[in-house]
Amino acid sequence: MTSSVDPRRSIGCGLPVMTLAAALSATACAVGPDFKRPDAPQATAYTAEPLPQKTTASPGPSGVPQVLRNGAELPAQWWTLFRSPKLDALVQQALAASPDVASAQAALRQAHENYLAQQGGLFPQFDGNGGATRQKISGASFGAPGQNSIYSLFNATVNVSYTLDVWGGVRRGVEAQAAQDEYQRFQLEGTYLTLTSNVVTAAIQEASLRGQIEATQQIIDADRRQLEVVRRQFDLGGVSKLDVLVEQTQLANEQALLPSLQKQLLQNRDQLAVLLGQTPGQGLDAQFTLADLQLPAELPLSLPSKLVEQRPDVRAQEAQLHAASAQIGVATANMLPQITISGQYGGTTTNFGDLLHSGSNVWSIGAGVTQPLFHGGELLHKKRAAVAAYDQAAAQYRGTVLNAFRDVAQALHALQADADALQAQDAAAKAASESLRLSRARFASGSISSLDLLVAQRSDLQARISLLQAQAARYADSAALFQALGGGWWNRGGDGAATRAAAP
């Protein structure tokens, strides 16, 4: 994960500063370090302990065991692994309408145009000049007083200027701008990945909330019927007023849960609308339940050695490191002699029609060398600042790589923990449901008090809500793994052709 680049090296081609003739013969040389991609971490696994190849199984569609396929390729449209046409359509709508994507695409086009503009420094600069003046001169200036002259003067010239890129400073500048172009390309890939992950996560959250609302409503309906039974028993003198109040309290508590869940659902849909590039007031047609999604049974898992090539944030930071390396060469070249060749060709005449005649032609050609001698330490400190910027970018790159491996490890740990939690929660929900059924029967026969029934009711409600949350967690953490692996953009074709399409 360390770079072999020595940013403090002055001459990338290893030649000493020699005479002008030697410099001109070495125009292929570029001062500053030649960038080399940092080596990938020597990691063979994402976690310290071996991971089971298959997660724990539980009843129902959300409990299928998931198998890790080491080295398998993640599809570019990874959200299709959830087998939901509604989700696919939602993601495509977000990609087409999101202002974040439009902004990232414009930033890529800007960086690409700046890269093309930077290449102009490799070529001579041609400029055309033209002018016309009307003037009067006095002969006294030439020792002939009293002889005045009024005339018109016309001139048209083409000026040529070319600074030889002897030390490769211009080429290093082009290299730096090309790295910025690459940076914006992977920033766009990161925007795609973040947007699609947020849309998928929002859809899963909506499915979970709808399930929780439905379960809570079912429990409310059942407890409302239970309250009617208790009231009839109270009218017949079979139970006390306390039993009626206990049932009323439980029903009110359950009803109080609904507004909070409904608020979360509405806020989640507002967020989803913004992700789709529209205002919340426009409304969404698509609605999600967990039945609309299929849990991926097979999970592609990239090899650790491939992760740094596939994560957009790592590749973007690598491009920043490349740009910082090239800027050292630019700063170094600015400290060395600059050789400029200039020329001029045109015509100067008092008659506009004679501008193109050979008698009015003027021309000049020359060369100049500028060697910085004393700038108050400006150039030296700028080079040192460029070296420091490289060191900073290298440290940020290492941090980004470590975070990438952490994200994958955490997602893998979550998948196994989710499967175990769902299995335990499924057993708890079944036990709580059976306990409530028996408690209601025993309460009806007078074997237990209303407080005992209240405990069973609360346990059943919490168990059902927790089961739905555990089911949704498996979907959400599967999506988190796909995001942590980089989203599969490299399988879109042509090493991310869609991002390059954003540039002309």
Buried (B, 14 or more C-beta within 10 A) or exposed (E): BEBEBEBEBBBBEEBEEEEEEEBEEBEEBBBBBBBEEBEBBEBEBBEEEEBEEEBBEBEEEBBBBBBBEEEBEBBBBBBBBBEBEBBBEBBBBBBEEBEBBBEBBEBBBBBBBBBBEBBEBEEEEEEEEEEEEEEEEEEEEEEEEEEEEEEEBBBBBBBBEBBBBBBBBBBBBBBBBBBBBBBBBBBBBBBBBBBBBBBBBBBBBBBBBBBBBBBBBEBBEBBEEBBEBBBEBBEEEEBEEEBBEBBBEBBEBBBEBBEEBEEBBEEBBBBBBBBBBBEBEEEBEBEBEBEBBBBBEEBBBBBBEBBBBBBBBBBBBBBBBBBBBBBBBBBBBBBBBBBEBBBBBBBBBEEEEBBEEEEBBEEEEEEEEEEEEEEEEEBEEBBBEBBEBBEEBBEBBBEBBEEBBEBBBBBBBBBBBBBBBBBBBBBBBEEBBEBBEEBBEBBBEEEBBBEBBBBBBBBBBEBBBBBBBBBBBBBBBBBBBBBBBBBBBBBBEEEBEBBBEBBE
